[in-house]
Amino acid sequence: MTEEYAINYAAVVLAVVVGFLAMLLMFVGNYVLSSRRPSAMKEMPFECGVPAAPFAWSQINIRYYIYAILFLIFDVEAVFLFPWVLVFVTSAPAVFYEMLIFIAILLFGLLYGWKKGLLEWR
């Protein structure tokens, strides 16, 4: 039995070593192939394709935040629905009602956002 463990650990150690070597090769390749000509444009802070504002405070529209939260709600729903279907096939009926409650809560969130007009891009 100890020989089987040694074979399994050898595969894990080999995968870790190959992973680190690949990572090291990528860093060395980046260093060798990268351009080293400094310029004022390269030293500017950059975020999301928008040049930095000359002042520290800028106004961000709340619509982006609301859309992100709604996306997360439905993304989480999709993540939980797939395992539920797999468990539902071989489980008790209680699992079905638990998921109905979960979906009802998410549906309530969607209807609330819709009623408040959060889904309309103005």
C-alpha positions in Angstrom: 0.0 0.0 0.0 2.9 2.4 0.7 4.1 1.9 -2.9 0.8 3.1 -4.3 1.1 6.3 -2.2 4.6 6.8 -3.4 3.5 6.6 -7.0 0.6 9.0 -6.4 2.9 11.5 -4.6 5.5 11.2 -7.4 2.9 12.3 -9.9 1.9 15.2 -7.8 5.5 16.3 -7.2 6.2 15.9 -11.0 3.2 18.1 -11.8 4.3 20.8 -9.3 7.9 20.8 -10.7 6.6 21.0 -14.3 4.2 23.8 -13.3 7.0 25.8 -11.6 9.3 25.3 -14.6 6.6 26.5 -17.0 6.0 29.5 -14.9 9.7 30.3 -14.6 10.0 29.9 -18.4 7.2 32.3 -19.0 8.7 34.9 -16.7 12.1 34.6 -18.3 10.5 34.8 -21.8 8.6 37.9 -20.8 11.8 39.5 -19.5 13.8 38.6 -22.6 11.2 39.6 -25.1 9.9 42.8 -23.4 10.6 46.3 -24.6 12.8 48.4 -22.3 12.2 51.9 -23.8 10.7 54.1 -21.0 8.2 56.9 -22.0 5.8 59.2 -20.2 2.8 57.3 -21.7 4.0 54.0 -20.3 4.4 55.3 -16.8 0.8 56.7 -16.6 -1.6 54.7 -14.4 -4.0 52.8 -16.5 -7.3 51.1 -15.6 -10.0 49.5 -17.9 -9.0 51.4 -21.0 -9.7 54.8 -19.5 -6.9 57.3 -19.0 -6.5 58.5 -15.4 -8.4 61.6 -14.4 -6.4 64.6 -13.3 -8.1 64.7 -10.0 -8.4 61.9 -7.3 -12.3 62.0 -7.1 -14.5 61.0 -10.0 -18.2 60.2 -10.2 -19.2 56.6 -11.2 -22.7 55.9 -12.2 -24.5 53.5 -9.9 -26.0 51.6 -12.9 -22.7 49.7 -13.4 -22.8 48.5 -9.8 -26.5 47.4 -10.0 -25.9 45.5 -13.3 -22.9 43.8 -11.6 -24.9 42.8 -8.6 -27.8 41.4 -10.8 -25.2 39.5 -12.9 -23.8 37.9 -9.7 -27.3 37.0 -8.5 -28.0 35.0 -11.7 -24.5 33.7 -11.9 -24.8 32.2 -8.4 -28.2 30.8 -9.3 -26.7 29.0 -12.3 -23.8 27.7 -10.2 -26.3 26.2 -7.6 -28.8 24.8 -10.1 -26.4 22.4 -11.9 -25.4 20.4 -8.7 -29.0 20.6 -7.5 -30.2 18.7 -10.6 -27.6 16.0 -10.0 -28.6 15.6 -6.4 -32.3 15.9 -7.1 -32.3 12.7 -9.2 -31.2 10.6 -6.2 -32.5 12.5 -3.2 -35.6 13.1 -1.1 -38.4 15.5 -2.1 -37.2 18.0 0.6 -34.3 19.0 -1.8 -36.9 20.0 -4.4 -38.7 22.3 -2.0 -35.5 23.8 -0.7 -34.5 24.8 -4.3 -37.9 26.2 -4.9 -37.4 28.5 -1.9 -34.0 29.5 -3.3 -35.3 30.2 -6.8 -38.3 32.2 -5.2 -35.8 34.4 -3.3 -33.9 35.1 -6.5 -37.1 35.7 -8.5 -38.2 38.2 -5.8 -34.8 40.0 -6.2 -35.4 40.1 -10.0 -38.9 41.4 -9.7 -37.9 44.0 -7.1 -35.1 45.3 -9.5 -37.5 45.3 -12.4 -40.2 47.2 -10.4 -37.6 49.8 -9.3 -36.5 50.2 -13.0 -33.0 49.0 -12.4 -33.1 46.9 -15.6 -33.7 49.9 -17.8 -30.6 51.5 -19.2 -31.3 55.2 -19.4 
